[in-house]
Amino acid sequence: MLDPQVTAAGSLRRRPPSDISDPYEKLLFTRKAMEEAVDAECGPAVPLAVVVDVDAHGAPCRLYATKVDAPLFVYLHGGGWCYGSVETVDRVCRRIALRSGCAVLSVDYRLAPEHVFPAALEDVESVLSHVRQTDLGVDASRLAIGGDSAGGQLATIAARRQRDLGTPLDYQVLIYPALDPMTASPSFDELGSYGLDRASMKLAWETFVPDPRLRLTPDVAVFATADLSGMPPTLIITAEYDALRDEGADYADALLTAGVPVVHTRYMGMNHGFARKLAVLDAARAATDQVASSLRAALTF
């Protein structure tokens, strides 16, 4: 059963009015509405010793830390590669930094349709290069990456590319990641009425990667990568009522088959996007704390 807290949370964000017919105007409205709802959905900003905006080789980021020389977790927000920002995941990043003992660097990567693939991935790689070359007061020798939804896709593509470059990351966290441009999972048929359906996901993929010839290449489609061995140990979080549920589970299985240590946790009663809604969903706080504890265990060495 869908958790009643999820239903109640659905009224906290403004929806595009029916008189907005232009897709781009609707997109801009949704971006603004997401940021306007942060306090209601995510709660107040917990103060930390360090909260500072950083320019990472041209990619704007926000650094959160409670101490110097902490391990670093690079975080990539969700939003279908078209929405979201460092503001929409600010409260999540603060909680992770506070409870993990790690520093968190949240990346404000470029969004589609203004900047299509590979712009966002290029930004992520610029950030990884920057943190390894620049003294940010963190320990970049202990480095993890993660994100939710579209951010999860960017995170694991970047992790695979880092593996191929011989600079592997230590850990990755994927929260209901969007991984299959074909949207072929049965969960789309079963769960498309719970906030994320196949049509909206296909539109997101097409907006992010307009060239259909690129959508099944390894830098876009995770399952197009033939060899997953050597990927970092992974935490995957999925939601029972999420259309992306099955592709997250399938990726967990694929990583395990390749010999990668994986923990896959499915949050029952939850739908897509639940994990950032700390003010209204008990499961969001539990999931964020699971991320924090897994980072502490993986990077404290």
N, C-alpha and C positions, 0 to 999 in steps of 0.2 A: 504494500500500500504506500502511495506517495505520502510522505511525512506532512502533516498539517502545517508545520512551520514553513515548508516550501510554498504552499498555497498562500499563506499569509504574506510571505515576503514578495509575492508577485505584484503587489499593489504599490510598492515603494518607489518604483521608477516610472517616470513619464513615458508614455508610448507615443509614437508619431501620430498626429491627428490625421483623420481621413482625407483632409483637403490637401495634404502634401502628396503629390503624385510623382514628382520628379525623384528618381532613385538617389541621386547625389544629395539633394536637399534632405531626403529621409535619412541618409547616412550621417550627414552633419548634425541633424537633430539627435540621432541616437548617440553619437559621440558625446554631445553636450549633456544629454540626459544621464549617461553613465557616470559622468563626473559629478553632476549635481546630486546624485543619489548616494555618493560614497558615505557620507556621515550616517544616513539612515540605514544603509545596508551593512556597513562595515564598522561603524562605531567611531569613537573619538581616536585621535592620534596619540598613541602612547609615546611619551618623551624618551629619547635615547641620547646618549652622550654625543653621538655623531649622526647628523642627518645633513648631508651636503650634496649639492648638485655638482656633477663632474662632467667635463667634456672628454670623452674617450675616443681620441682620433676622429673627432667630428660627430660622434654619436652621443647625444645627451643621455646622461644616466643620473641616478641618485644613489648615493652610498649611505648605508645604515650600519652602525657598529656600536658596540658597547665597550670595546677595548681595542688597543693597538695589537698588531701582529696576529690577528685572528684569521683562521681559514676563510676563504672567500666562496660565496655562493652567488653565481650570476643568474639573475631571474628575468624571465621573458614573459610579459603579460599576454593574456588571451584577448580574443575579440575578433576572430575570423580574419586576421591580418589586415583588417580595415578599421577596427575600433580599439578602444582601450589605450592606456597610457600609464606612466609611472604613478599618476594620481589614483587610477582605479585599483591598483594593487598596493597602494601605500601602506594600508593597515596590515595587510598580510605580511609584507616585507618587514615591517617593524616588529611584528610578533615573532617571526622566524628569527630575526637577529637577536631579540631579547631572550628567547628560549633555547636557542641552539648554541649560543656563544660564538657563532660565526658572523662575519660581516656579510652583508647582502648588497649586491650591486644590481639595481633594477634598471633595465635598458629601455629607453624610449625610442625604439627602432622605427624606421620610416614605414608608413602605412600605405596600402593600396586604397583606391586606384591611383592616387597621385604618384606613388612609387611602387611599381610592380616588381615581382621576382626578377633578379635576386637581391634587390635593395635591402630588404630586412635581414637576409642571411649575411650580406656583406657587412652590415652594421654590427651584427653579433660577432663576426670574426674580427672586426676592428677592435671591438671591446676586449676580446680575449687577448689580442696582441698587446693592447694598451696596458692591461693589468699585469702582464708579464714583463713589460718594459719600463713601467713607471712605478715609483714609490707612492702608493696610496695609503701607506700605513697598515697594510694587510699582508698576510702570508700567502702570496700567490703560488707557492709551491704546493699548497693544499687547496685544490680548485675543483669546485663542482658547478654544474649547470642544471637549470630546470625551468619549467614554465607550465602554464595551464593552457589547454586547448591548442590554439594556433601557436602559442608560445612553446608548448610541449613539442610540436613538430619542429620548430626552429631549433630547439635545444638539442634534440637527439640527432638531427642532421648535422649540426655543428659538432656534436660529440663524435660522430662517425668520421667527419672530415679531420678533426684533430687526431683521432686514432691513425688515420691514413698518413698524416703529416709526421707521425712519430712523436707527437706531443699530447699523449692521451690525458683525458681528464680523470679525476679520481672517483666521481660519483655523478649520477644524474637522477633528477626527480621529474616525473611526467604525470601531470594531473589532468585526467580525462583528455589525453592528447588527440589531436586531429591528424590522422596518419594516412588515410586512403582517399586519394582524389576521385576514385571511382564510386565512393559512397556505397559499396557493395554489401556491407555487413547486414545480416538479418535484423539487427537491432534497429535499423532505420525503419523497417516495416513494422516492427513491434512497438516502437517507442517514439515515433515521430510526432506525437501529439503532446509531448511533455516539455515543450519549450524550444526544441531544436529539431527541425525536420530535414529531410533529404534535399528539398528544393533550396532552402536557405544555405545549407552546407555546400551544395553544388555551386551556388552563386558566389559563395566566399572563395572557393577554390578557383573559379573562373576569373574572379576579380584579382586575386593574388597572382595567378599564373595565366594570363590571357592566351598565351600560345599553347594550344592543346598538345603540341609535339613535346613540350617540356614537362607535362604533368606526370608522366610515368618514368621520368629519369630519377636516378638515385638521390639527387639533391632536392627533390620535391617529394617523391613517393618513398616512404621508408621501406616498404616491402619490396621495392625494386633493388635493394642492396642484397647482393648474393651472399655476402659473408658478414655476419654480425659478431664473430668471435673477436675478443679483445675490446669490446665495448665496455664502458665503465659499469660497475655494479649499479643496480637501478631500483628505485622505488616507483611503482606505477599505482596511481589512485584512479579508480573508476567509480561511476555512480549507477545504481540499479536502474533508474529511469532516464538514462542518457542514451541518445541515438549513437553516440560514439563509444558506447560501452564495449561492444564486441571487438572493435579494432584495437582498443587498449589491451584487452585480454589476449587477443591474438599476438600482439607484439610481445607481451610478457612471455607467452609460450615460445615464440621465435627466439627470443634472447636466451631463455633457459635451454633450448635445444642447442644453441651455439655455445653453451657452457658459461654464460654470464650469470652471476648471482642476481636474483630478482626477488623482490617482495611485491606482490600484487594484492592490494586491498580494495574491496568493493564496498562502498558506503551505501547501505540499504536505505530505501525510502527517499534518496536524494536524486536530483536531476542535474543537468548540465549547468555549470557555473556556480554550484553551491559553495565551493571552498573559500571564496573570498567574502562571503556574507557573514562575517564574524559576529555582527550585532544581533542577528536574528535566527541563526541556525546553530544548534548545538553541535551538529556534525561538522560544521565549518571550523569551529574551534578545535575539535578533535583531530581533523585532518591536518590543519596547520601545525598543531603540536606534534603530530606524527612526522611531518616533514622535518620539523626542528630536531626532534630526537634522532631521526635517522641521519641527519647531517652531522650532529654531534658525534654519533657513533662512528660514522664513516671518515670524518676529517680530523678527529682528535687523535693524532698519532705523532 
